[in-house]
Amino acid sequence: METIGLIGGMSFESSAVYYRLVNEMVRARKGGLASAELILHSVNFEDVVALQKAGDWDGAARRLGNVAERLQAGGAGCILICTNTMHLIADEVAAQVSVPLINIIDETAKSLHAAGRKRPLLLATRYTMEHGFYADRMKRLGLDVMVPDAADRTTVHDIIFNELCAGRVLGSSREKLIDIIDRAVDNGADSIILGCTEICLILDPERLPLPGFDTTAIHARAAVEFALGVDEVNEEAA
């Protein structure tokens, strides 16, 4: 089994989900008391948020790149950045290590293609919805990503940062998100990307008006496939 390297803490609420999912998936495939070989480096999210607000993406890349180097030095055979937003600097982080960085956008695109979906609505932080890196990469992969209008983008961003990252899951906010999804249905969306690793805390992808794609679960599965080998994962899942 390869060792999985997780760059977490952004926020720790979703990092805990990663840790649980990766280990549950390994146990389901290997049986008994099996669990994952992994290293988790959890950063101080407050420091990362300060870099985001300042638009200091070069500083963020150096910060996470240094963490990736430490994970590789500790024996990690792959690296995951456990957040969608910080994939804005994923290529820069990947360039600082020689082991693969498993990209959450690429893995989500694979899942959308496998399900025959072409026009997903992206629910994420303002950085992810507005900076273009997510939609641009998806477009190169043959997907036409929709984002909510400006007012709804503010609503989604505020729910993520002010509530979910602080461990608060409110029914009223879930209703707001469902309303945003309903409007996207009217505008031609054929699926929903839960494009923030905390959104799975408030929305169940199986209980949405459109097929939902939980990036946290997709990313975790990709890590397990790497760690165990795709052939072994497919054979045990059959």
Buried (B, 14 or more C-beta within 10 A) or exposed (E): BBBBBBBBBBBBBBBBBBBEBBBBBBBEBBEEEEEBBBBBBBBEBEBBBEBBEEEEBEBBBBBBBBBBBBBBEEEBBBBBBBBBBBBBBBEBBBEBBEBEBBBBBBBBBEBBEEEEBEBBBBBBBBBBBBBEBBBEBBEEBEBEBBBBEEEBBEBBBBBBBEBBBEEEBEEEBBEBBBEBBEBBBEEEBBBBBBBBBBBBBBBEBEEBEBBBBBBBBBBBBBBBBBBBEEEBBEEEEE
